[in-house]
Amino acid sequence: MTAAAPQPLWSSEEVVAATGGRATSAFRATGVSIDSRTMSPGDLFVAIVGPNSDGHDYVADALRKGAAGAVVQRRSAGLAADAPLVETVDTLEALRGLGAAARARGRARVVAVTGSVGKTGTKEALRLVLSSQGATTASEGSLNNHWGLPLSLARMPRDARFGVFEMGMNHPGEILPLSRLARPHVAVITTIAAVHSAHFDNERQIADAKAEIFAGMMADGFAVLNRDNEFYEHLAASAAAQAGCRVLGFGRHPQADVRLLSAELGGDGSLVRAAVLGEHLAYRVAVAGEHWVLNSLAVLAVVHALGADVKSAARSLAQFQAPAGRGRRQSLPCSGGTFLLIDESYNASPVSVIAALAVLGRVEPGRDGRRIAVLGDMLELGSDSGMRHAALAEPLIAAGVDLVFTAGSRMDRLWEALPSSLRGGRAADAGALRASISAAVRPGDVVMVKGSHGSRMELVVAALKSLGGVAEASLPLCAVSGG
């Protein structure tokens, strides 16, 4: 049997209605893209003008690759006279128009996820557990900023039952327009911590910036909040004041609506007992770490708020796999055997590094193997940056780490704080560190790689994967606004 043709997502007439543009010819698009390198045939290509590149330079290439049409604010070189275009004044505003129209025409129950840490993992866990209960769409990667969120909305199928969208920020005022565009039924704030603190005077200001997620809430909405966090009451009051929505708390707190009763933490996952609005559940989270246990409570709270099947969702968590760069594991060949790579390379903050080190400490190396931490600079920490890098020495020792490799000038403070026995090697950047860590790895080792996105620790991951000829997949294009 031949596969059914993809259903049209956008007609040229609908694009015109959503953007206020003018179509040069009729077309039907099955997807939406802003990157000609990763687009699929049948996509609508939106030529975004960014700080470092202009999408209009790639319109002709996109059409050659099979784009159904393109949204442009000017004609670019190499276009045929009859090229299928929708001409607009501003392509970024046009993308927002597509996102708003997709949100308005569908019946999906929409979830918005933010927080200082845990956004993407929680979003991906929600994608997994909801997909078994109805058609579900979610942000790809970390498409969470002023163009990533509207792009994700514009890709939402008409028949989606659930939509899960991540919202990030590193300055005040960035989440507000995202929430008003997505108009969520459920808003999740995973936690508040001093992440991207260079742009804030204190954590309360971070909490206020995260609370912008309530601005666009639907009237019957739910706020899902970390009951253990010191800003819970502040956020709950903000949710009530901005949106009048109901609040569900999750965590260990005795008054949490979704409460952790116990957790058996293992090197490859956790067995969890929880009470969901008084109903006791036992389930397995197939990713190691206490932070994943707490994320699972947030997931179950969202599922309850959506009116979906909580027991089914809990069972689904046994199949969850950590997203790439956020704890994904892979056994890799090296000379004389294999080693275990824990890829945490996508991003880092003090709280997430400490959580990752706790996981590393629970993983038993193979025979003659060692626990190795490879750490890149943590960025946007403000005036406390040096102290907070140096403070990682204690959790490294507590986790039983045998060797530490560092990349970047900020990590020099950690290097100076480490006992000499733990110093494996350091370099100016991730690229320069690749040779020394690749030479150091031996059979039985457990190697955890972590650093802020801007520290490019994926280069180290790629080098480790290449030791045994394992090809590194091309990295997805991500739109990262912040935490």
C-alpha positions in Angstrom: 0.0 0.0 0.0 1.2 3.5 -0.8 1.4 6.0 2.1 -1.3 8.5 2.3 -0.3 12.0 1.1 0.2 14.5 3.9 -2.8 16.7 4.5 -2.5 20.4 3.7 -1.7 22.5 6.7 -2.0 25.8 5.0 -3.5 27.0 1.7 -2.3 30.2 0.1 -5.7 31.7 0.8 -5.3 30.9 4.5 -1.8 32.3 4.6 -3.1 35.5 3.1 -5.9 35.7 5.6 -3.5 35.1 8.5 -0.7 37.5 7.4 -2.5 40.2 5.5 -0.2 39.5 2.5 -0.8 39.1 -1.2 -0.4 35.7 -3.0 1.2 35.6 -6.4 -0.2 32.1 -7.1 -2.2 29.4 -5.3 -0.5 26.6 -3.3 -1.0 24.1 -0.5 1.6 23.6 2.2 2.0 20.6 4.5 4.4 22.2 6.9 6.2 25.4 7.9 9.9 26.1 8.0 12.3 29.0 8.4 15.5 27.1 7.6 16.1 25.9 4.0 18.7 23.4 5.4 16.2 21.4 7.4 12.9 22.0 5.5 10.9 19.2 4.0 9.3 19.2 0.5 5.8 20.7 0.8 6.8 23.2 3.5 5.8 26.8 3.5 9.1 28.7 3.8 9.0 31.9 5.8 12.0 34.2 5.0 12.8 35.7 8.5 15.3 38.6 8.6 17.5 37.8 11.6 20.5 39.5 13.2 23.0 37.2 11.5 21.3 36.1 8.3 18.4 37.0 6.0 16.0 34.3 4.9 15.4 36.0 1.6 18.9 34.9 0.5 17.6 31.3 0.7 14.1 31.6 -0.9 15.2 30.3 -4.3 17.0 27.4 -2.7 14.0 26.5 -0.6 11.7 26.5 -3.7 14.2 24.3 -5.6 14.1 21.9 -2.7 10.4 21.6 -3.0 8.9 24.3 -0.8 5.2 24.7 -1.6 5.5 28.5 -1.3 7.3 31.2 0.5 6.4 34.2 2.7 8.6 37.2 1.8 8.8 40.9 2.3 10.8 41.5 -0.9 11.6 39.5 -4.0 15.1 38.1 -3.9 17.5 37.1 -6.7 17.0 33.9 -8.6 13.2 33.7 -8.3 11.1 32.7 -11.3 8.5 35.2 -12.4 5.7 32.8 -11.3 7.3 31.8 -8.0 4.6 30.9 -5.4 4.9 33.7 -2.9 2.9 35.6 -0.3 4.3 39.1 -0.1 4.0 40.8 3.3 5.4 43.9 5.0 7.1 42.0 7.8 7.8 38.3 7.7 8.3 37.9 11.5 4.9 39.5 12.0 3.5 37.2 9.3 4.9 34.2 11.2 3.1 35.5 14.3 0.0 35.8 12.3 0.3 32.2 11.2 0.8 31.1 14.8 -2.2 33.0 16.0 -4.4 31.7 13.2 -3.4 28.1 13.9 -4.2 28.5 17.6 -7.6 30.1 16.8 -8.7 27.5 14.2 -7.9 24.4 16.3 -9.5 22.8 19.3 -6.3 21.7 21.0 -5.9 22.1 24.7 -2.7 24.1 25.0 0.0 23.7 27.6 2.8 26.3 28.0 5.9 25.3 29.9 8.6 27.5 31.4 10.9 27.5 34.4 14.6 28.1 35.3 15.4 24.5 34.6 13.5 21.4 33.3 11.4 23.1 30.6 12.4 20.9 27.6 12.5 17.7 29.5 9.0 18.3 31.0 7.7 19.3 27.5 9.1 16.1 26.0 7.6 14.0 28.7 4.2 15.6 28.2 4.6 15.0 24.4 5.2 11.3 25.2 2.4 10.7 27.7 -0.3 12.7 25.8 0.5 11.2 22.4 -1.0 7.9 23.5 -4.2 9.7 24.4 -4.8 11.9 21.4 -3.1 13.7 18.5 -0.4 15.8 20.1 1.9 18.5 18.8 4.8 20.1 20.6 7.7 22.5 20.1 10.7 20.9 18.5 14.0 21.1 20.4 14.1 24.5 22.2 12.0 26.5 19.8 10.9 28.8 22.7 11.5 32.4 21.8 9.9 35.2 19.8 10.1 33.3 16.5 10.4 29.7 17.8 7.0 29.8 19.6 5.0 31.3 16.6 6.7 28.8 14.3 5.7 25.9 16.6 2.1 27.2 16.7 2.0 27.6 12.9 3.0 23.9 12.6 0.1 22.7 14.8 -2.2 20.4 12.9 -5.9 21.3 12.7 -6.9 18.1 14.4 -4.5 18.2 17.3 -6.1 17.4 20.7 -3.1 18.6 22.7 -0.4 21.2 22.0 2.6 21.6 24.3 4.8 24.6 23.8 8.0 25.8 25.6 8.6 29.4 26.5 12.0 30.7 27.4 13.5 34.1 28.4 16.6 35.8 29.7 15.1 39.3 30.0 11.9 40.7 31.6 9.0 41.1 29.1 9.9 38.2 26.8 7.3 35.6 27.9 4.4 38.1 28.0 3.8 38.2 24.2 4.4 34.4 23.9 1.7 33.7 26.4 -0.8 36.1 24.7 -0.1 34.4 21.4 -0.4 30.8 22.7 -3.3 31.4 25.0 -2.7 28.3 27.2 -5.2 26.3 29.1 -2.4 25.1 31.4 0.8 26.9 32.3 3.7 25.2 34.0 6.5 26.8 35.9 8.9 24.0 36.7 10.9 25.9 39.3 12.6 29.3 40.0 16.4 29.4 40.4 19.3 31.8 39.7 19.7 31.0 36.1 20.4 33.7 33.5 20.7 35.9 36.6 23.0 38.4 34.8 19.9 40.2 33.6 18.1 40.2 37.0 18.9 41.7 40.4 17.4 38.8 42.3 15.4 35.6 42.0 12.1 37.3 42.8 12.6 39.3 39.5 13.1 36.0 37.7 9.9 34.7 39.3 8.0 37.8 38.1 9.4 37.3 34.5 8.3 33.7 34.6 4.9 34.7 35.9 4.3 36.5 32.6 3.2 33.1 31.3 -0.2 33.7 33.1 -0.9 36.8 31.0 -2.5 35.0 28.1 -4.2 32.2 30.1 -7.7 31.0 29.1 -10.5 31.7 31.6 -10.7 28.1 32.7 -7.0 27.6 33.0 -4.7 25.9 35.5 -1.3 27.0 36.8 1.0 24.1 37.7 3.6 25.2 40.2 6.4 23.7 42.2 5.1 23.6 45.8 8.6 23.2 47.2 9.9 26.4 45.6 10.2 29.5 47.9 8.3 31.5 45.3 5.3 29.2 45.2 3.0 31.5 47.1 4.1 34.5 45.1 3.5 32.7 41.8 0.2 31.4 42.9 -1.0 34.9 43.8 0.2 36.2 40.5 -1.7 33.4 38.7 -4.8 34.3 40.5 -4.4 38.0 39.9 -3.5 37.9 36.2 -5.7 35.1 35.0 -8.0 34.0 37.9 -6.8 30.5 37.1 -6.8 27.5 39.5 -3.5 26.3 40.9 -2.1 22.8 41.2 1.1 22.4 43.3 3.5 19.5 42.9 6.5 18.4 45.0 7.3 16.9 48.4 5.3 19.6 50.3 2.6 18.0 52.5 0.0 20.3 50.9 1.1 19.6 47.3 -1.8 18.5 45.1 0.5 16.0 43.3 2.8 14.9 46.1 5.9 12.7 46.1 5.5 10.0 48.7 8.8 8.1 48.0 11.4 7.6 45.2 13.9 4.8 44.8 16.7 6.5 42.8 18.8 4.3 40.6 21.5 4.7 38.0 19.1 4.1 35.2 15.8 5.4 36.5 13.6 5.7 39.5 10.6 4.0 41.1 8.1 6.6 42.3 5.2 6.6 44.6 3.0 9.7 44.4 -0.4 10.9 45.4 -2.3 12.7 42.7 -5.1 14.7 44.4 -5.3 11.9 46.9 -5.1 8.9 44.6 -1.9 6.9 45.1 0.1 5.8 42.1 3.3 3.8 41.7 5.3 4.2 38.4 8.7 4.1 36.9 10.6 7.1 35.4 13.0 5.6 32.9 15.6 8.5 33.3 17.9 8.8 36.3 17.8 11.7 38.6 15.7 13.2 41.4 15.0 16.2 39.1 13.3 13.9 36.6 11.2 12.5 39.5 10.0 16.0 40.3 9.4 16.8 36.6 7.2 13.7 36.4 5.0 15.1 39.2 4.5 18.3 37.1 3.6 16.1 34.1 0.9 14.2 36.0 -0.5 17.5 37.4 -0.8 18.8 33.8 -2.5 15.6 32.6 -5.0 15.9 35.4 -5.6 19.6 34.5 -6.3 18.6 30.9 -8.8 16.0 31.9 -6.7 13.2 30.4 -5.9 9.8 31.9 -3.4 10.2 34.7 -2.8 6.5 35.3 -2.1 5.9 31.6 0.3 8.9 31.6 2.2 7.4 34.7 2.6 4.1 32.9 4.0 5.9 29.8 6.8 7.4 31.8 8.5 4.0 31.8 9.2 4.6 28.1 10.5 8.1 28.4 14.0 8.8 27.0 16.0 11.9 27.9 16.1 14.4 25.1 19.4 14.8 23.2 21.9 16.9 25.1 19.9 16.6 28.3 21.0 13.4 29.9 20.7 10.9 27.0 23.0 7.9 27.4 24.9 5.9 24.9 27.4 3.1 25.2 30.3 3.9 22.8 33.3 2.0 21.6 36.9 2.9 22.5 40.2 1.2 22.2 39.8 -2.2 24.0 36.1 -1.9 25.0 33.3 0.5 25.6 32.5 3.5 27.8 29.2 5.2 28.7 28.5 8.7 27.5 26.0 10.8 29.4 25.2 13.7 27.1 24.2 16.8 29.1 25.8 19.2 26.6 22.9 21.3 25.6 22.9 23.8 28.5 24.0 24.3 32.1 23.4 26.3 35.3 24.7 25.7 38.8 21.5 23.9 39.8 21.4 21.7 36.7 25.1 20.8 36.9 24.7 19.7 40.5 21.7 17.6 39.5 23.7 16.0 36.7 26.6 15.3 39.0 24.2 13.5 41.4 23.1 11.3 38.6 26.7 10.6 37.6 27.5 9.6 41.2 24.8 6.9 41.1 26.2 5.3 37.9 28.7 2.5 38.6 31.6 2.5 36.1 32.7 -0.8 34.5 35.7 -2.7 35.6 38.7 -0.4 36.0 36.5 2.5 34.8 36.2 6.0 36.3 33.6 8.7 36.6 34.7 11.6 34.4 33.0 15.0 34.4 33.7 17.3 31.4 32.4 20.8 32.1 32.2 23.9 30.0 31.5 27.4 31.1 28.2 28.3 32.7 27.1 31.6 31.1 25.0 34.6 32.2 25.6 34.2 35.9 26.5 37.8 36.6 28.9 39.0 39.2 28.7 35.7 41.2 30.0 33.7 38.2 33.5 32.9 39.6 32.2 31.9 43.0 29.5 29.7 41.5 31.9 27.9 39.2 34.4 27.3 42.1 31.5 26.0 44.3 31.1 23.0 41.9 34.2 21.4 43.5 32.2 20.1 46.5 29.4 18.3 44.5 32.0 16.8 42.2 33.8 15.3 45.2 30.5 14.2 46.8 29.6 12.4 43.6 32.8 10.4 43.6 34.0 11.9 40.4 37.5 10.6 39.6 38.6 13.1 36.9 37.4 16.5 35.8 38.1 18.2 32.5 37.2 21.8 32.0 36.7 24.1 29.0 36.5 27.9 29.1 37.9 30.8 31.2 35.1 30.7 33.7 35.8 27.1 34.5 39.3 28.1 35.5 37.9 29.0 38.9 36.6 25.5 39.3 40.0 24.1 38.2 41.8 26.1 40.9 39.3 24.8 43.5 39.8 21.2 42.6 42.1 18.8 44.4 45.1 18.0 42.1 44.1 14.3 42.0 40.8 15.3 40.2 42.4 17.5 37.6 42.2 15.7 34.2 42.8 18.5 31.9 41.6 22.0 30.9 41.5 24.1 27.7 40.5 27.5 26.5 37.4 26.2 24.8 35.5 23.0 23.9 37.3 22.6 20.6 40.7 22.7 22.2 39.6 20.1 24.9 38.6 17.4 22.4 42.0 15.8 22.0 42.8 15.5 25.7 39.5 14.0 26.7 39.4 11.6 23.7 42.9 10.4 24.7 42.0 9.9 28.3 38.9 7.8 27.9 39.3 4.1 28.5 37.0 1.0 28.8 34.5 1.1 31.7 34.5 4.9 32.1 31.3 6.9 32.6 31.8 10.3 30.9 29.3 13.1 31.6 29.6 16.2 29.4 27.8 19.5 30.4 28.1 23.2 29.7 26.0 26.2 28.7 24.8 26.3 25.1 27.3 29.0 24.2 30.2 26.9 25.4 29.7 24.5 22.5 30.2 21.3 24.5 28.5 19.3 21.7 31.9 19.5 20.0 33.3 17.3 22.8 30.3 14.9 22.5 31.0 14.6 18.7 34.7 13.8 19.4 33.8 11.1 21.9 31.3 9.6 19.5 33.9 9.5 16.8 36.3 7.4 18.8 34.8 4.2 17.5 33.6 5.6 14.2 30.1 6.5 15.5 28.8 9.2 13.2 27.4 12.3 14.9 23.9 13.3 13.6 23.5 16.8 12.5 22.5 19.1 15.3 19.0 20.5 15.2 18.5 24.2 14.7 17.3 25.5 18.1 15.9 28.9 19.0 17.0 29.5 22.6 15.7 32.6 24.3 16.8 31.5 27.7 15.8 29.8 30.8 
